[in-house]
Structures are given as C-alpha cells and as structure tokens.
Amino acid sequence: MMKPFPPRFPNIVKAPDATSGSVCGLATCGAARRVSSALILIVVLGQAACSPLPTESTSSVDRGADAHPKASAERISALGRVEPKGGVISIAGVPGARIGKISVHEGQEVGVNAELFVLENYEELDANCKMIEAQRDEAKTSLDLEAKNEALLREELDVEEAQIKQLDPFDRRVQRRKVDALRDARDNARIEYDRLIKLEQAGSSLVSQQQIDGQKLKVSSVEAELDAAEASLQKFEQSRKIAERKIEIQRRRVAIGAEKGNLGARIRSLDASHKAALIQRDRAVIRALAAGRILRVLSRPGETIGAQPVLQMGDTNEMEVVAEIPELQARDLSRAESVTITALGKTLKNGTIDLGRIERMVGRNSIFSLDPTVDADRRVIKVRIQLDPKKRSSQFLADFSNLQVDVEISLGPPRRAEPAESMPADASTVNPPRPAS
C-alpha cells in the first residue's frame, strides 16, 4: 500500500486551526518577553553590585581626556595655503589717483626698485619740477651777476678812495704852494706900488704916472689870482670832503643793496620746493621695494585707484605653507617630527615647521574644507611651514600661490606629565562642617 505524499506547504493550515494557533502563539510570546526582561534586569543589577566605584583621580583623568580629545593623537591634520615666503605683497598707489601706465605683466620677475606702474599726473609733476629747477637756475645766475656787480662797485670805490688818499694830498700841496707864491707876489707888488707912491709924493722925476698905474694894475692882478687860488684851494678841500663822504655813502649803499638783493634765501627756498616736487613726482612712479614675481595685475591703465590693490607680487624663489591648526592641538606642535603636504595629487615631505613664527593669537579659520561634515567656523592657530627650495617637488608650487593643500603633521611620543604635588588633607576638606540649622 502506497504512503501519501507530505504536503508541500506544511505551514499552511486551515482557517480554524490558524485562529486557534495564533492565540496560543501570542500568549507564549508575551510570557517569553516577561521572562527575558527579568533576566536582563538581574544581570545589570549584578554587574553594578560587583563593579568598584570610580576614584577621584580616575574621574579627573577622564575629564582631561574629554577636554582635549585629540591631545594624544599621533598626527595633526589641517588645511593650509601656499604663499611666497614673506607673504603676498599688495601694491597700491594714492587713493583717487588715475593709473597712467602699467610697466609689468603677470609672471614677470622684477628686481629691487623696478618700475611697476606710473600715475597719470606724472607728466604734470615732472613739468613742475623742471619749472622750479629753471627758477632756481635763474636765481643762481642773478646771484652770480649781483655778486660780480657788487665786487666791481667795491673795487671802484676802493680805487676812488685810494685816489683821494694818494693823489689829492699832492694836488693840495701844489695848490697851497701856488697860493703862497701869489701871496708873496701880491706883497711884493704892494711894496713896489707903495714905493712908487712915496717917490711921486716926494716930487721925484724918476717916477711917472704910467709906472704907478702899471704897478697898481699888477697888484690888482696878483690879488685876483691869489683870490682865485685861495678859492680853488678851498674848493679842493670841500671837494675832497665831499668825495670821501660820497665813497662812504656808496659803500653803505652797496652793503644795503647786497642785503636787499641777496638771492641766497630765494635759492634755498627754491631748493626746498624742488626737493618737495621731486618727492611728489617720484611718488607718481610706484616701484618694487623687494625682488620678486608679479603674481596678479588687478587694474588697467586709466582706472582710478581705490581700496583694491593695483597688483600683487611676492618672492616665489622660496615658498611656504600657512597651515591652520585647531586650537586644541596647538600644544602638540612641540612634538612635531615630520610634515607631509599633499597638493595637486603630489605628496611633499620636505616641510619644516618654523616654531618661531607660530602666531600667538587664536583666530577664525580662513580656509574652508569641501567636506560638508567639517565645521565651517573653527578656532585655529596659523603655523608657517617652510619648503626646501632646492627640492623639485616643491619648486612647482611657485606657480600656485594661494593654493589650498592638506597638511599632516606626525607627532612624536608625548612627554611625561609631571606628577601633581599631593595636598595634605585636613579635617575641613575631608569632613566639611555642616551649616548650623
């Protein structure tokens, strides 16, 4: 006799059987849940009873670990940017001035004091310098002519004074001798005239009236010559005094004219004006204070200078990375051993942290990650990492200033913490007094 085949779906039961079975299953499941809950409660209470209470030292260590979650990390990961050593220099001009000419282009290497750009008012300032320079040259020429004229006048006065002192006394002596001779001639003529009068009065026939009249005319003529000679001598004396007075007045006039017409102060004033004009003209030519490369030109000729710089430059021969380290990991920088920089898919391991150039102030981050899970507002400390300029792996960064890079700093073993001094316990700290009720 053949056995019947077992059903293919043994879990499928009839409707009445399923209803009774579900009721029994629910009752059995509820009982099992209550039993399992009771067992879990018993296990938890047993573990709590067997585990020791945490001590004060353990709780303090846990609090320290919570306060600095990454203090014991083996490395520090941060974001950074590439820039020339010394930073990017922004070059601007006088606000409100107009740019006349830009003498450089992006990527150009410039030396110290190289011309970068020229303001539009350079021609006007240069013309002003030339005008002041011409006025100064004219004043110098006038001063030279005045000095020569003054020297000539003084020489002429010296000659006149020498003439008065040397020649005039000789003329005076000659004139005095002439006066004395005429006085002697007048006296002799008078004596002769008196003798002829006496002879005529005595009735002498040797004296005629014609002789007496001739002698009288001679006396008058000699007296007239004497008067003229004396007048000439007196006039000569007066002329000499007047000449000496004139020389003195001329000397005083030359001195006053020299003081009044002295162009030395005028020349000094023009020199100062010319120096100020040169300074203003030189300010219209903006030059490089240090050697470097033109990184970016932000303006064009004809534009007005405002708050934005005209161009930016930097010394790309030596590059460095400015990394933003989280403030909680800044104290671990003293344990830094090696620095790894990832930029443009390349890994650089020639960086050196400059501990002397770590900023002393915590600030807000300026570099933002593309990861949406990273906090956008972080408190960081900026650290400068020097790159070896001799390595080829870092030379290519010279063309990528302000490039964002990933920085990873490997840390050495942590230093042993000095044990804290134990404080003696007293009754007041162990058993503090209860407040009076």
Phi, psi and omega in degrees: 000129183280142179278145177289147178290144176291152179296145180288333181236084183290337182286345180275120180240173179282164186298316180293320179295319180297323182293316179291323179294321180295325179293317180293322179297321180294320179295317181295319180297318180296320179294321180295320179298319180294322180292316180295321178297320179295320180295317179298319179297320180295319180295315181297315179296325179292319177295320179295325180286327184275332183284139179285156178287146179289140179275175182290321180295321179296319179294325179291322177295319179297321179295320178297321179293324178291324181292325181234083185293336183246017182293330182259016180292151181277348179207161178240125178252133183208169175258153179209175177224151181267135176208159178295155178295127187097353177089173176272126182265122177266122182257126178227182179229201179289123180300134181094345179282159182254139181281128179266316183207138173252120189266359183231170177224166183296136181088355182282137174274130181235153178260184180292137178068021177284146180286127181259305176205162185236137177282162186290332183272017180296317181298318180296316179293324178293320177296323177296320177297317180293323178295315179295323178295320177295318177297322178293318178297320178296319178295322178294320178296316178297322179295321178294317178295320179295321178295320178294317179296319179296319178295322179294317178297319179295321177296318178297318177294325177295321178295315179297319179294321177294323178296318179296319183285331185258312186273322184296322176299323178295315177297326180293319178295319178297316180293324178294319178296321178297319178296317179296320179295319179293326177295319177295319179294321178295318180294317179296319180295322179292319179297315180295321178295319179294321179296317179295323178296319180294320178294320178295320180292331178282354176083025180284140180273359180279346183249127179253167179291331180293320178296320180295318180293321178296319179291324178296319179295324179295319178298317180295320181294317180295319178297322178295317178296323178294317177299319179295319179294318177296320178296320178295319178296318178293320178296320178299318178297315179295320179296322179296317179295319179295320179297317178297321178294318178298318179298318178296318179295320179296320178296317178296322179294320178296318179295316179295319178296323178294320178291320182287320184262017180290120182265009179298316178295322178297319179293319178297320177296318178293326176297316179296319178295321179294321178296316178296321179294323177295321178296316179295322179293319180294330176293339178283349176249110182272124183241161180280130178278343180212161178284149180173195182241142176284115183271323185202136175251118188257351183228170179232161176300137181098345180278156179268135181286131178232220180286335181281137178293158179283318179207167178231142182215167179189162179273098184274003176293331175232123182250159177212162181245130176260106182261144179255104184268133176303145186297330181287343179255005183294328183289343180275358181294336178292343179261012182293135179247315181215156181235131176241127183242130178248120183217126177054039178079001179251148181248125180248134179233034181243023180273149178228128180282128176271096183295336180283349182244025174280128182296144183266005183233135177276136181219182180278146181292147176246355177248131185245138180276153176278351179284121182290344181275350180275141179297135178280332181249107182232156175259119188226167173237132183274131180235136181260129181245119181276138177255142180287114183292345182278343181278135180293331182293340179255348180291331182290342178287348179297337180265006184227058176294142181071018177286136178276132183229165175259133182241133176230122183250119177277136184252149175276184180295145180292150178285150179289133179281136178291134180296140180286141179293131181284134180267134179295136180272139176237173185295331183289329179274326179286310179239083182298143181294144178277143178294145181292134180280000000 
